[in-house]
Amino acid sequence: MTRTRTLRIDRIACTGHGLCAELLPELVDLDEWGFPVLGQPTVPAHLQAHARRAVAACPVLALRADRTPR
């Protein structure tokens, strides 16, 4: 069984800094107000290191990468 990661955004905690979109532009876009929008929540294997870095860089801990069995 392999494990994938699924990105989640806590929209209440997010203050729109935009670091997630800067560090992970393949999966995160910003809306017209500067808040993140996920194109696809599942993180491909080749982007998992970038996703972990984006999660760690979020100043308000609003971005999470949850492990999900696949």
Predicted model as a PDB file, atoms N, CA, C, CB and O in Angstrom, pLDDT in the B-factor column:
MODEL        1                                                                  
ATOM      1  N   MET A   1       0.846  -1.182   0.000  1.00 48.00           N  
ATOM      2  CA  MET A   1       0.000   0.000   0.000  1.00 48.00           C  
ATOM      3  C   MET A   1       0.892   1.246   0.000  1.00 48.00           C  
ATOM      4  CB  MET A   1      -0.963  -0.002   1.229  1.00 48.00           C  
ATOM      5  O   MET A   1       1.768   1.390   0.853  1.00 48.00           O  
ATOM      6  N   THR A   2       0.665   2.130  -0.950  1.00 56.00           N  
ATOM      7  CA  THR A   2       1.403   3.381  -0.997  1.00 56.00           C  
ATOM      8  C   THR A   2       0.570   4.474  -0.347  1.00 56.00           C  
ATOM      9  CB  THR A   2       1.768   3.759  -2.452  1.00 56.00           C  
ATOM     10  O   THR A   2      -0.658   4.403  -0.296  1.00 56.00           O  
ATOM     11  N   ARG A   3       1.252   5.458   0.135  1.00 75.00           N  
ATOM     12  CA  ARG A   3       0.563   6.576   0.775  1.00 75.00           C  
ATOM     13  C   ARG A   3       0.736   7.819  -0.082  1.00 75.00           C  
ATOM     14  CB  ARG A   3       1.100   6.819   2.214  1.00 75.00           C  
ATOM     15  O   ARG A   3       1.836   8.136  -0.534  1.00 75.00           O  
ATOM     16  N   THR A   4      -0.349   8.498  -0.291  1.00 86.00           N  
ATOM     17  CA  THR A   4      -0.294   9.763  -0.999  1.00 86.00           C  
ATOM     18  C   THR A   4      -0.605  10.866   0.006  1.00 86.00           C  
ATOM     19  CB  THR A   4      -1.289   9.789  -2.210  1.00 86.00           C  
ATOM     20  O   THR A   4      -1.021  10.604   1.135  1.00 86.00           O  
ATOM     21  N   ARG A   5      -0.402  12.063  -0.416  1.00 92.00           N  
ATOM     22  CA  ARG A   5      -0.723  13.216   0.426  1.00 92.00           C  
ATOM     23  C   ARG A   5      -1.812  14.031  -0.253  1.00 92.00           C  
ATOM     24  CB  ARG A   5       0.538  14.091   0.692  1.00 92.00           C  
ATOM     25  O   ARG A   5      -1.842  14.185  -1.474  1.00 92.00           O  
ATOM     26  N   THR A   6      -2.698  14.542   0.576  1.00 95.00           N  
ATOM     27  CA  THR A   6      -3.781  15.390   0.101  1.00 95.00           C  
ATOM     28  C   THR A   6      -3.650  16.748   0.768  1.00 95.00           C  
ATOM     29  CB  THR A   6      -5.173  14.753   0.391  1.00 95.00           C  
ATOM     30  O   THR A   6      -3.597  16.842   1.994  1.00 95.00           O  
ATOM     31  N   LEU A   7      -3.599  17.795  -0.036  1.00 96.00           N  
ATOM     32  CA  LEU A   7      -3.506  19.145   0.504  1.00 96.00           C  
ATOM     33  C   LEU A   7      -4.866  19.622   0.971  1.00 96.00           C  
ATOM     34  CB  LEU A   7      -2.934  20.108  -0.537  1.00 96.00           C  
ATOM     35  O   LEU A   7      -5.890  19.337   0.350  1.00 96.00           O  
ATOM     36  N   ARG A   8      -4.861  20.347   2.068  1.00 96.00           N  
ATOM     37  CA  ARG A   8      -6.080  20.948   2.607  1.00 96.00           C  
ATOM     38  C   ARG A   8      -5.732  22.359   3.087  1.00 96.00           C  
ATOM     39  CB  ARG A   8      -6.685  20.076   3.776  1.00 96.00           C  
ATOM     40  O   ARG A   8      -4.639  22.614   3.593  1.00 96.00           O  
ATOM     41  N   ILE A   9      -6.680  23.252   2.915  1.00 97.00           N  
ATOM     42  CA  ILE A   9      -6.505  24.638   3.360  1.00 97.00           C  
ATOM     43  C   ILE A   9      -7.549  24.948   4.415  1.00 97.00           C  
ATOM     44  CB  ILE A   9      -6.612  25.637   2.166  1.00 97.00           C  
ATOM     45  O   ILE A   9      -8.742  24.727   4.203  1.00 97.00           O  
ATOM     46  N   ASP A  10      -7.103  25.458   5.546  1.00 97.00           N  
ATOM     47  CA  ASP A  10      -8.015  25.939   6.578  1.00 97.00           C  
ATOM     48  C   ASP A  10      -8.367  27.375   6.199  1.00 97.00           C  
ATOM     49  CB  ASP A  10      -7.374  25.849   8.034  1.00 97.00           C  
ATOM     50  O   ASP A  10      -7.599  28.300   6.464  1.00 97.00           O  
ATOM     51  N   ARG A  11      -9.513  27.550   5.588  1.00 95.00           N  
ATOM     52  CA  ARG A  11      -9.898  28.865   5.055  1.00 95.00           C  
ATOM     53  C   ARG A  11     -10.134  29.902   6.155  1.00 95.00           C  
ATOM     54  CB  ARG A  11     -11.155  28.732   4.208  1.00 95.00           C  
ATOM     55  O   ARG A  11     -10.042  31.102   5.899  1.00 95.00           O  
ATOM     56  N   ILE A  12     -10.430  29.461   7.353  1.00 96.00           N  
ATOM     57  CA  ILE A  12     -10.614  30.396   8.457  1.00 96.00           C  
ATOM     58  C   ILE A  12      -9.268  30.919   8.935  1.00 96.00           C  
ATOM     59  CB  ILE A  12     -11.369  29.728   9.615  1.00 96.00           C  
ATOM     60  O   ILE A  12      -9.135  32.103   9.244  1.00 96.00           O  
ATOM     61  N   ALA A  13      -8.264  30.038   8.997  1.00 97.00           N  
ATOM     62  CA  ALA A  13      -6.942  30.444   9.479  1.00 97.00           C  
ATOM     63  C   ALA A  13      -6.150  31.205   8.424  1.00 97.00           C  
ATOM     64  CB  ALA A  13      -6.156  29.229   9.924  1.00 97.00           C  
ATOM     65  O   ALA A  13      -5.307  32.031   8.772  1.00 97.00           O  
ATOM     66  N   CYS A  14      -6.401  30.947   7.145  1.00 97.00           N  
ATOM     67  CA  CYS A  14      -5.610  31.545   6.068  1.00 97.00           C  
ATOM     68  C   CYS A  14      -5.809  33.058   6.017  1.00 97.00           C  
ATOM     69  CB  CYS A  14      -5.985  30.918   4.716  1.00 97.00           C  
ATOM     70  O   CYS A  14      -6.933  33.559   6.050  1.00 97.00           O  
ATOM     71  N   THR A  15      -4.691  33.764   5.937  1.00 96.00           N  
ATOM     72  CA  THR A  15      -4.741  35.224   5.837  1.00 96.00           C  
ATOM     73  C   THR A  15      -4.244  35.730   4.491  1.00 96.00           C  
ATOM     74  CB  THR A  15      -3.923  35.848   6.945  1.00 96.00           C  
ATOM     75  O   THR A  15      -4.095  36.937   4.304  1.00 96.00           O  
ATOM     76  N   GLY A  16      -3.985  34.824   3.549  1.00 95.00           N  
ATOM     77  CA  GLY A  16      -3.642  35.216   2.190  1.00 95.00           C  
ATOM     78  C   GLY A  16      -2.229  35.705   1.980  1.00 95.00           C  
ATOM     79  O   GLY A  16      -2.011  36.618   1.184  1.00 95.00           O  
ATOM     80  N   HIS A  17      -1.263  35.129   2.668  1.00 95.00           N  
ATOM     81  CA  HIS A  17       0.133  35.525   2.461  1.00 95.00           C  
ATOM     82  C   HIS A  17       0.636  35.117   1.079  1.00 95.00           C  
ATOM     83  CB  HIS A  17       1.022  34.908   3.539  1.00 95.00           C  
ATOM     84  O   HIS A  17       1.455  35.824   0.491  1.00 95.00           O  
ATOM     85  N   GLY A  18       0.160  33.987   0.551  1.00 95.00           N  
ATOM     86  CA  GLY A  18       0.525  33.551  -0.790  1.00 95.00           C  
ATOM     87  C   GLY A  18       1.796  32.740  -0.909  1.00 95.00           C  
ATOM     88  O   GLY A  18       2.214  32.421  -2.021  1.00 95.00           O  
ATOM     89  N   LEU A  19       2.423  32.398   0.205  1.00 95.00           N  
ATOM     90  CA  LEU A  19       3.658  31.610   0.138  1.00 95.00           C  
ATOM     91  C   LEU A  19       3.425  30.235  -0.462  1.00 95.00           C  
ATOM     92  CB  LEU A  19       4.263  31.466   1.522  1.00 95.00           C  
ATOM     93  O   LEU A  19       4.290  29.707  -1.160  1.00 95.00           O  
ATOM     94  N   CYS A  20       2.263  29.648  -0.197  1.00 95.00           N  
ATOM     95  CA  CYS A  20       1.970  28.311  -0.732  1.00 95.00           C  
ATOM     96  C   CYS A  20       1.959  28.327  -2.252  1.00 95.00           C  
ATOM     97  CB  CYS A  20       0.619  27.798  -0.203  1.00 95.00           C  
ATOM     98  O   CYS A  20       2.483  27.409  -2.883  1.00 95.00           O  
ATOM     99  N   ALA A  21       1.376  29.345  -2.842  1.00 96.00           N  
ATOM    100  CA  ALA A  21       1.332  29.444  -4.304  1.00 96.00           C  
ATOM    101  C   ALA A  21       2.709  29.748  -4.873  1.00 96.00           C  
ATOM    102  CB  ALA A  21       0.335  30.523  -4.740  1.00 96.00           C  
ATOM    103  O   ALA A  21       3.033  29.325  -5.983  1.00 96.00           O  
ATOM    104  N   GLU A  22       3.508  30.470  -4.130  1.00 96.00           N  
ATOM    105  CA  GLU A  22       4.864  30.780  -4.579  1.00 96.00           C  
ATOM    106  C   GLU A  22       5.754  29.537  -4.539  1.00 96.00           C  
ATOM    107  CB  GLU A  22       5.470  31.892  -3.713  1.00 96.00           C  
ATOM    108  O   GLU A  22       6.575  29.331  -5.433  1.00 96.00           O  
ATOM    109  N   LEU A  23       5.592  28.713  -3.506  1.00 96.00           N  
ATOM    110  CA  LEU A  23       6.424  27.521  -3.345  1.00 96.00           C  
ATOM    111  C   LEU A  23       5.886  26.302  -4.074  1.00 96.00           C  
ATOM    112  CB  LEU A  23       6.568  27.199  -1.894  1.00 96.00           C  
ATOM    113  O   LEU A  23       6.644  25.376  -4.360  1.00 96.00           O  
ATOM    114  N   LEU A  24       4.604  26.280  -4.379  1.00 96.00           N  
ATOM    115  CA  LEU A  24       3.986  25.112  -5.009  1.00 96.00           C  
ATOM    116  C   LEU A  24       3.016  25.558  -6.113  1.00 96.00           C  
ATOM    117  CB  LEU A  24       3.246  24.249  -3.948  1.00 96.00           C  
ATOM    118  O   LEU A  24       1.822  25.267  -6.040  1.00 96.00           O  
ATOM    119  N   PRO A  25       3.522  26.260  -7.130  1.00 96.00           N  
ATOM    120  CA  PRO A  25       2.626  26.794  -8.166  1.00 96.00           C  
ATOM    121  C   PRO A  25       1.971  25.724  -9.026  1.00 96.00           C  
ATOM    122  CB  PRO A  25       3.385  27.729  -9.051  1.00 96.00           C  
ATOM    123  O   PRO A  25       0.986  25.998  -9.712  1.00 96.00           O  
ATOM    124  N   GLU A  26       2.509  24.508  -8.997  1.00 96.00           N  
ATOM    125  CA  GLU A  26       1.914  23.417  -9.774  1.00 96.00           C  
ATOM    126  C   GLU A  26       0.549  23.005  -9.237  1.00 96.00           C  
ATOM    127  CB  GLU A  26       2.843  22.215  -9.780  1.00 96.00           C  
ATOM    128  O   GLU A  26      -0.281  22.485  -9.983  1.00 96.00           O  
ATOM    129  N   LEU A  27       0.311  23.237  -7.943  1.00 96.00           N  
ATOM    130  CA  LEU A  27      -0.932  22.792  -7.317  1.00 96.00           C  
ATOM    131  C   LEU A  27      -1.771  23.904  -6.697  1.00 96.00           C  
ATOM    132  CB  LEU A  27      -0.619  21.794  -6.273  1.00 96.00           C  
ATOM    133  O   LEU A  27      -2.965  23.721  -6.460  1.00 96.00           O  
ATOM    134  N   VAL A  28      -1.157  25.046  -6.436  1.00 97.00           N  
ATOM    135  CA  VAL A  28      -1.868  26.111  -5.733  1.00 97.00           C  
ATOM    136  C   VAL A  28      -1.877  27.385  -6.581  1.00 97.00           C  
ATOM    137  CB  VAL A  28      -1.220  26.382  -4.354  1.00 97.00           C  
ATOM    138  O   VAL A  28      -0.827  27.873  -6.998  1.00 97.00           O  
ATOM    139  N   ASP A  29      -3.058  27.905  -6.823  1.00 96.00           N  
ATOM    140  CA  ASP A  29      -3.246  29.203  -7.476  1.00 96.00           C  
ATOM    141  C   ASP A  29      -3.803  30.168  -6.448  1.00 96.00           C  
ATOM    142  CB  ASP A  29      -4.196  29.094  -8.718  1.00 96.00           C  
ATOM    143  O   ASP A  29      -4.242  29.756  -5.374  1.00 96.00           O  
ATOM    144  N   LEU A  30      -3.786  31.449  -6.774  1.00 96.00           N  
ATOM    145  CA  LEU A  30      -4.385  32.452  -5.899  1.00 96.00           C  
ATOM    146  C   LEU A  30      -5.608  33.039  -6.579  1.00 96.00           C  
ATOM    147  CB  LEU A  30      -3.367  33.566  -5.546  1.00 96.00           C  
ATOM    148  O   LEU A  30      -5.612  33.270  -7.788  1.00 96.00           O  
ATOM    149  N   ASP A  31      -6.649  33.278  -5.789  1.00 95.00           N  
ATOM    150  CA  ASP A  31      -7.832  33.919  -6.353  1.00 95.00           C  
ATOM    151  C   ASP A  31      -7.587  35.422  -6.453  1.00 95.00           C  
ATOM    152  CB  ASP A  31      -9.094  33.619  -5.493  1.00 95.00           C  
ATOM    153  O   ASP A  31      -6.492  35.895  -6.151  1.00 95.00           O  
ATOM    154  N   GLU A  32      -8.592  36.166  -6.870  1.00 95.00           N  
ATOM    155  CA  GLU A  32      -8.407  37.606  -7.086  1.00 95.00           C  
ATOM    156  C   GLU A  32      -8.137  38.388  -5.805  1.00 95.00           C  
ATOM    157  CB  GLU A  32      -9.622  38.173  -7.759  1.00 95.00           C  
ATOM    158  O   GLU A  32      -7.710  39.541  -5.875  1.00 95.00           O  
ATOM    159  N   TRP A  33      -8.373  37.791  -4.638  1.00 95.00           N  
ATOM    160  CA  TRP A  33      -8.099  38.442  -3.362  1.00 95.00           C  
ATOM    161  C   TRP A  33      -6.801  37.963  -2.735  1.00 95.00           C  
ATOM    162  CB  TRP A  33      -9.239  38.207  -2.406  1.00 95.00           C  
ATOM    163  O   TRP A  33      -6.433  38.416  -1.651  1.00 95.00           O  
ATOM    164  N   GLY A  34      -6.104  37.052  -3.403  1.00 94.00           N  
ATOM    165  CA  GLY A  34      -4.824  36.563  -2.906  1.00 94.00           C  
ATOM    166  C   GLY A  34      -4.907  35.335  -2.018  1.00 94.00           C  
ATOM    167  O   GLY A  34      -3.929  34.977  -1.362  1.00 94.00           O  
ATOM    168  N   PHE A  35      -6.063  34.685  -1.990  1.00 97.00           N  
ATOM    169  CA  PHE A  35      -6.221  33.480  -1.187  1.00 97.00           C  
ATOM    170  C   PHE A  35      -6.013  32.241  -2.054  1.00 97.00           C  
ATOM    171  CB  PHE A  35      -7.612  33.447  -0.521  1.00 97.00           C  
ATOM    172  O   PHE A  35      -6.344  32.255  -3.240  1.00 97.00           O  
ATOM    173  N   PRO A  36      -5.467  31.171  -1.477  1.00 97.00           N  
ATOM    174  CA  PRO A  36      -5.137  29.984  -2.266  1.00 97.00           C  
ATOM    175  C   PRO A  36      -6.359  29.196  -2.731  1.00 97.00           C  
ATOM    176  CB  PRO A  36      -4.249  29.085  -1.467  1.00 97.00           C  
ATOM    177  O   PRO A  36      -7.379  29.111  -2.047  1.00 97.00           O  
ATOM    178  N   VAL A  37      -6.212  28.627  -3.915  1.00 96.00           N  
ATOM    179  CA  VAL A  37      -7.205  27.747  -4.509  1.00 96.00           C  
ATOM    180  C   VAL A  37      -6.436  26.525  -5.001  1.00 96.00           C  
ATOM    181  CB  VAL A  37      -8.014  28.458  -5.682  1.00 96.00           C  
ATOM    182  O   VAL A  37      -5.447  26.652  -5.723  1.00 96.00           O  
ATOM    183  N   LEU A  38      -6.899  25.343  -4.604  1.00 95.00           N  
ATOM    184  CA  LEU A  38      -6.235  24.107  -5.010  1.00 95.00           C  
ATOM    185  C   LEU A  38      -6.809  23.620  -6.326  1.00 95.00           C  
ATOM    186  CB  LEU A  38      -6.379  23.022  -3.928  1.00 95.00           C  
ATOM    187  O   LEU A  38      -8.019  23.430  -6.453  1.00 95.00           O  
ATOM    188  N   GLY A  39      -5.935  23.418  -7.309  1.00 89.00           N  
ATOM    189  CA  GLY A  39      -6.371  22.860  -8.576  1.00 89.00           C  
ATOM    190  C   GLY A  39      -6.728  21.399  -8.411  1.00 89.00           C  
ATOM    191  O   GLY A  39      -7.784  20.954  -8.861  1.00 89.00           O  
ATOM    192  N   GLN A  40      -5.855  20.661  -7.771  1.00 88.00           N  
ATOM    193  CA  GLN A  40      -6.100  19.262  -7.426  1.00 88.00           C  
ATOM    194  C   GLN A  40      -5.497  19.051  -6.052  1.00 88.00           C  
ATOM    195  CB  GLN A  40      -5.487  18.264  -8.495  1.00 88.00           C  
ATOM    196  O   GLN A  40      -4.347  19.430  -5.829  1.00 88.00           O  
ATOM    197  N   PRO A  41      -6.226  18.464  -5.131  1.00 90.00           N  
ATOM    198  CA  PRO A  41      -5.708  18.309  -3.776  1.00 90.00           C  
ATOM    199  C   PRO A  41      -4.685  17.189  -3.614  1.00 90.00           C  
ATOM    200  CB  PRO A  41      -6.836  18.067  -2.847  1.00 90.00           C  
ATOM    201  O   PRO A  41      -3.895  17.218  -2.670  1.00 90.00           O  
ATOM    202  N   THR A  42      -4.679  16.205  -4.510  1.00 94.00           N  
ATOM    203  CA  THR A  42      -3.755  15.083  -4.385  1.00 94.00           C  
ATOM    204  C   THR A  42      -2.369  15.501  -4.871  1.00 94.00           C  
ATOM    205  CB  THR A  42      -4.266  13.858  -5.181  1.00 94.00           C  
ATOM    206  O   THR A  42      -2.218  16.025  -5.974  1.00 94.00           O  
ATOM    207  N   VAL A  43      -1.371  15.263  -4.043  1.00 95.00           N  
ATOM    208  CA  VAL A  43       0.009  15.652  -4.366  1.00 95.00           C  
ATOM    209  C   VAL A  43       0.701  14.495  -5.080  1.00 95.00           C  
ATOM    210  CB  VAL A  43       0.799  16.054  -3.077  1.00 95.00           C  
ATOM    211  O   VAL A  43       0.824  13.410  -4.512  1.00 95.00           O  
ATOM    212  N   PRO A  44       1.156  14.705  -6.319  1.00 94.00           N  
ATOM    213  CA  PRO A  44       1.904  13.657  -7.011  1.00 94.00           C  
ATOM    214  C   PRO A  44       3.218  13.370  -6.291  1.00 94.00           C  
ATOM    215  CB  PRO A  44       2.174  14.061  -8.470  1.00 94.00           C  
ATOM    216  O   PRO A  44       3.746  14.224  -5.579  1.00 94.00           O  
ATOM    217  N   ALA A  45       3.734  12.173  -6.480  1.00 93.00           N  
ATOM    218  CA  ALA A  45       4.952  11.745  -5.782  1.00 93.00           C  
ATOM    219  C   ALA A  45       6.119  12.688  -6.025  1.00 93.00           C  
ATOM    220  CB  ALA A  45       5.336  10.344  -6.215  1.00 93.00           C  
ATOM    221  O   ALA A  45       6.892  12.959  -5.105  1.00 93.00           O  
ATOM    222  N   HIS A  46       6.261  13.188  -7.235  1.00 94.00           N  
ATOM    223  CA  HIS A  46       7.410  14.044  -7.544  1.00 94.00           C  
ATOM    224  C   HIS A  46       7.305  15.448  -6.936  1.00 94.00           C  
ATOM    225  CB  HIS A  46       7.564  14.160  -9.040  1.00 94.00           C  
ATOM    226  O   HIS A  46       8.270  16.210  -6.976  1.00 94.00           O  
ATOM    227  N   LEU A  47       6.147  15.791  -6.377  1.00 95.00           N  
ATOM    228  CA  LEU A  47       5.978  17.112  -5.751  1.00 95.00           C  
ATOM    229  C   LEU A  47       5.829  17.048  -4.233  1.00 95.00           C  
ATOM    230  CB  LEU A  47       4.772  17.801  -6.336  1.00 95.00           C  
ATOM    231  O   LEU A  47       5.572  18.070  -3.596  1.00 95.00           O  
ATOM    232  N   GLN A  48       5.986  15.867  -3.650  1.00 94.00           N  
ATOM    233  CA  GLN A  48       5.761  15.744  -2.209  1.00 94.00           C  
ATOM    234  C   GLN A  48       6.753  16.555  -1.382  1.00 94.00           C  
ATOM    235  CB  GLN A  48       5.836  14.294  -1.802  1.00 94.00           C  
ATOM    236  O   GLN A  48       6.368  17.131  -0.365  1.00 94.00           O  
ATOM    237  N   ALA A  49       8.003  16.616  -1.786  1.00 94.00           N  
ATOM    238  CA  ALA A  49       8.988  17.413  -1.043  1.00 94.00           C  
ATOM    239  C   ALA A  49       8.628  18.895  -1.108  1.00 94.00           C  
ATOM    240  CB  ALA A  49      10.414  17.182  -1.603  1.00 94.00           C  
ATOM    241  O   ALA A  49       8.765  19.611  -0.116  1.00 94.00           O  
ATOM    242  N   HIS A  50       8.170  19.359  -2.270  1.00 95.00           N  
ATOM    243  CA  HIS A  50       7.763  20.758  -2.408  1.00 95.00           C  
ATOM    244  C   HIS A  50       6.518  21.055  -1.573  1.00 95.00           C  
ATOM    245  CB  HIS A  50       7.499  21.093  -3.883  1.00 95.00           C  
ATOM    246  O   HIS A  50       6.391  22.134  -0.994  1.00 95.00           O  
ATOM    247  N   ALA A  51       5.609  20.091  -1.516  1.00 95.00           N  
ATOM    248  CA  ALA A  51       4.402  20.265  -0.706  1.00 95.00           C  
ATOM    249  C   ALA A  51       4.746  20.365   0.776  1.00 95.00           C  
ATOM    250  CB  ALA A  51       3.426  19.105  -0.942  1.00 95.00           C  
ATOM    251  O   ALA A  51       4.186  21.197   1.491  1.00 95.00           O  
ATOM    252  N   ARG A  52       5.664  19.523   1.239  1.00 95.00           N  
ATOM    253  CA  ARG A  52       6.083  19.602   2.652  1.00 95.00           C  
ATOM    254  C   ARG A  52       6.716  20.955   2.950  1.00 95.00           C  
ATOM    255  CB  ARG A  52       7.079  18.466   2.992  1.00 95.00           C  
ATOM    256  O   ARG A  52       6.492  21.526   4.017  1.00 95.00           O  
ATOM    257  N   ARG A  53       7.502  21.466   2.016  1.00 96.00           N  
ATOM    258  CA  ARG A  53       8.139  22.773   2.217  1.00 96.00           C  
ATOM    259  C   ARG A  53       7.085  23.888   2.263  1.00 96.00           C  
ATOM    260  CB  ARG A  53       9.166  23.052   1.090  1.00 96.00           C  
ATOM    261  O   ARG A  53       7.188  24.804   3.079  1.00 96.00           O  
ATOM    262  N   ALA A  54       6.082  23.813   1.397  1.00 96.00           N  
ATOM    263  CA  ALA A  54       5.021  24.819   1.392  1.00 96.00           C  
ATOM    264  C   ALA A  54       4.213  24.778   2.687  1.00 96.00           C  
ATOM    265  CB  ALA A  54       4.095  24.609   0.189  1.00 96.00           C  
ATOM    266  O   ALA A  54       3.855  25.822   3.231  1.00 96.00           O  
ATOM    267  N   VAL A  55       3.926  23.577   3.179  1.00 97.00           N  
ATOM    268  CA  VAL A  55       3.198  23.425   4.443  1.00 97.00           C  
ATOM    269  C   VAL A  55       4.009  24.026   5.584  1.00 97.00           C  
ATOM    270  CB  VAL A  55       2.889  21.932   4.728  1.00 97.00           C  
ATOM    271  O   VAL A  55       3.466  24.745   6.422  1.00 97.00           O  
ATOM    272  N   ALA A  56       5.291  23.737   5.620  1.00 97.00           N  
ATOM    273  CA  ALA A  56       6.154  24.251   6.689  1.00 97.00           C  
ATOM    274  C   ALA A  56       6.302  25.769   6.632  1.00 97.00           C  
ATOM    275  CB  ALA A  56       7.529  23.601   6.608  1.00 97.00           C  
ATOM    276  O   ALA A  56       6.503  26.409   7.665  1.00 97.00           O  
ATOM    277  N   ALA A  57       6.206  26.349   5.444  1.00 96.00           N  
ATOM    278  CA  ALA A  57       6.412  27.787   5.288  1.00 96.00           C  
ATOM    279  C   ALA A  57       5.177  28.620   5.595  1.00 96.00           C  
ATOM    280  CB  ALA A  57       6.864  28.079   3.898  1.00 96.00           C  
ATOM    281  O   ALA A  57       5.282  29.837   5.745  1.00 96.00           O  
ATOM    282  N   CYS A  58       4.010  27.994   5.691  1.00 97.00           N  
ATOM    283  CA  CYS A  58       2.785  28.754   5.946  1.00 97.00           C  
ATOM    284  C   CYS A  58       2.880  29.435   7.311  1.00 97.00           C  
ATOM    285  CB  CYS A  58       1.536  27.829   5.882  1.00 97.00           C  
ATOM    286  O   CYS A  58       2.994  28.753   8.329  1.00 97.00           O  
ATOM    287  N   PRO A  59       2.833  30.776   7.348  1.00 96.00           N  
ATOM    288  CA  PRO A  59       3.017  31.488   8.617  1.00 96.00           C  
ATOM    289  C   PRO A  59       1.873  31.310   9.607  1.00 96.00           C  
ATOM    290  CB  PRO A  59       3.197  32.939   8.348  1.00 96.00           C  
ATOM    291  O   PRO A  59       2.063  31.546  10.800  1.00 96.00           O  
ATOM    292  N   VAL A  60       0.704  30.905   9.155  1.00 97.00           N  
ATOM    293  CA  VAL A  60      -0.432  30.726  10.069  1.00 97.00           C  
ATOM    294  C   VAL A  60      -0.886  29.269  10.143  1.00 97.00           C  
ATOM    295  CB  VAL A  60      -1.600  31.605   9.632  1.00 97.00           C  
ATOM    296  O   VAL A  60      -1.943  28.977  10.703  1.00 97.00           O  
ATOM    297  N   LEU A  61      -0.101  28.362   9.586  1.00 96.00           N  
ATOM    298  CA  LEU A  61      -0.370  26.922   9.613  1.00 96.00           C  
ATOM    299  C   LEU A  61      -1.734  26.576   9.017  1.00 96.00           C  
ATOM    300  CB  LEU A  61      -0.291  26.406  11.041  1.00 96.00           C  
ATOM    301  O   LEU A  61      -2.432  25.698   9.525  1.00 96.00           O  
ATOM    302  N   ALA A  62      -2.112  27.263   7.946  1.00 97.00           N  
ATOM    303  CA  ALA A  62      -3.400  27.025   7.306  1.00 97.00           C  
ATOM    304  C   ALA A  62      -3.329  25.942   6.231  1.00 97.00           C  
ATOM    305  CB  ALA A  62      -3.915  28.309   6.701  1.00 97.00           C  
ATOM    306  O   ALA A  62      -4.364  25.415   5.822  1.00 97.00           O  
ATOM    307  N   LEU A  63      -2.143  25.607   5.775  1.00 97.00           N  
ATOM    308  CA  LEU A  63      -1.986  24.576   4.745  1.00 97.00           C  
ATOM    309  C   LEU A  63      -1.527  23.288   5.411  1.00 97.00           C  
ATOM    310  CB  LEU A  63      -0.973  25.024   3.642  1.00 97.00           C  
ATOM    311  O   LEU A  63      -0.607  23.285   6.229  1.00 97.00           O  
ATOM    312  N   ARG A  64      -2.188  22.194   5.044  1.00 96.00           N  
ATOM    313  CA  ARG A  64      -1.842  20.878   5.595  1.00 96.00           C  
ATOM    314  C   ARG A  64      -1.707  19.891   4.462  1.00 96.00           C  
ATOM    315  CB  ARG A  64      -2.904  20.392   6.615  1.00 96.00           C  
ATOM    316  O   ARG A  64      -2.332  20.036   3.412  1.00 96.00           O  
ATOM    317  N   ALA A  65      -0.874  18.874   4.690  1.00 94.00           N  
ATOM    318  CA  ALA A  65      -0.740  17.763   3.750  1.00 94.00           C  
ATOM    319  C   ALA A  65      -1.018  16.498   4.546  1.00 94.00           C  
ATOM    320  CB  ALA A  65       0.693  17.726   3.064  1.00 94.00           C  
ATOM    321  O   ALA A  65      -0.143  16.000   5.254  1.00 94.00           O  
ATOM    322  N   ASP A  66      -2.215  15.987   4.431  1.00 93.00           N  
ATOM    323  CA  ASP A  66      -2.632  14.797   5.164  1.00 93.00           C  
ATOM    324  C   ASP A  66      -2.269  13.541   4.374  1.00 93.00           C  
ATOM    325  CB  ASP A  66      -4.150  14.836   5.451  1.00 93.00           C  
ATOM    326  O   ASP A  66      -2.382  13.516   3.149  1.00 93.00           O  
ATOM    327  N   ARG A  67      -1.839  12.514   5.076  1.00 88.00           N  
ATOM    328  CA  ARG A  67      -1.568  11.239   4.435  1.00 88.00           C  
ATOM    329  C   ARG A  67      -2.865  10.480   4.270  1.00 88.00           C  
ATOM    330  CB  ARG A  67      -0.553  10.416   5.242  1.00 88.00           C  
ATOM    331  O   ARG A  67      -3.694  10.431   5.179  1.00 88.00           O  
ATOM    332  N   THR A  68      -3.030   9.890   3.103  1.00 76.00           N  
ATOM    333  CA  THR A  68      -4.219   9.097   2.840  1.00 76.00           C  
ATOM    334  C   THR A  68      -3.802   7.768   2.233  1.00 76.00           C  
ATOM    335  CB  THR A  68      -5.196   9.849   1.905  1.00 76.00           C  
ATOM    336  O   THR A  68      -2.955   7.745   1.341  1.00 76.00           O  
ATOM    337  N   PRO A  69      -4.368   6.671   2.687  1.00 67.00           N  
ATOM    338  CA  PRO A  69      -4.040   5.383   2.068  1.00 67.00           C  
ATOM    339  C   PRO A  69      -4.623   5.321   0.668  1.00 67.00           C  
ATOM    340  CB  PRO A  69      -4.568   4.208   2.922  1.00 67.00           C  
ATOM    341  O   PRO A  69      -5.703   5.851   0.408  1.00 67.00           O  
ATOM    342  N   ARG A  70      -3.913   4.682  -0.211  1.00 57.00           N  
ATOM    343  CA  ARG A  70      -4.371   4.613  -1.594  1.00 57.00           C  
ATOM    344  C   ARG A  70      -4.433   3.212  -2.076  1.00 57.00           C  
ATOM    345  CB  ARG A  70      -3.488   5.409  -2.491  1.00 57.00           C  
ATOM    346  O   ARG A  70      -4.800   2.970  -3.225  1.00 57.00           O  
TER     347      ARG A  70                                                      
ENDMDL                                                                          
END                                                                             
